[in-house]
Amino acid sequence: MRTRFAASLVLAVVFLAVAPAHAAEEGQSAPDAYFPETSYEFSPVVEGSVVVHEFVIKNRGTQPLAILDVKST
């Protein structure tokens, strides 16, 4: 059960609030958050073990991408 919670907490990174700043006003491309990988399945883990997985967030836009908030589900 703890492993599922840890995995859910790590997966929460995909739920981000981003700030497009003032790019749209200036006619420029806004930030564009792209997640090459949106989920990850941990193999069976022994209870009490620490598991880690890093999710990459790429900005495919031309303006800076500001991560303002991260929420778990």
N, C-alpha and C positions, 0 to 999 in steps of 0.2 A: 504494500500500500504506500509506503514512504517513497518507493522508487517512482511510482506513478505521479505522486505529488511533485517530486523533484523534476521529473520530465515535463510536467505541465507548467511548472514555474519557469523552466528554461525555454519552453516553447512560447511563453508569453511575450518574448521579445518581438515576435512578428506583429504584435498589436501596438503600433506606435502612432503618436500624433505628430504630424510634421507641419512646419510653417513655410508657406510658399513666399513669405516676405512680400516684397513689392515688385516681383518679377512680372506679373501679369499686367500691372499698370504701365510698365515700360515697354511692353511688347516683346519681352524676352521669354525664353523657355523657362518655365518654373522648375523647381526641384522635382525629381521623379524617383521615389524610393522603389527599388527593385530587390526582391529576395530570390536569389537563385535556388535556394532551398527553404521551403516553408514548414517542413516537418522532419523529425528525426526519430527513429525507433531504436531505443536502447535495447541491446540484447539482454538476456536475463542477468540481473545484478544481485549480488549477495547483499542482504539487508545490512545496512550500516556502511556500505561502501559509498564513496563519493564518485558521482558521475558528472562529466562535463561535456558539453558540446557547444561550439561557437557557431552562431549564425552570422553570415556575412550580409551586410546591407550595402547595396551599391546605389549611388546617385547617378541616374542616367540623364538627368537634366543638366542645364548649364548654370543654374544658380545654386548657391549653397543649400544643403539640406540640414535643417535644424531639428533635432530630436528633442521634443519638448516634454514628452511624458511616456512612460512605459507602464502598462497595466497588465495584470495577470487575469486569467479567466477562470 
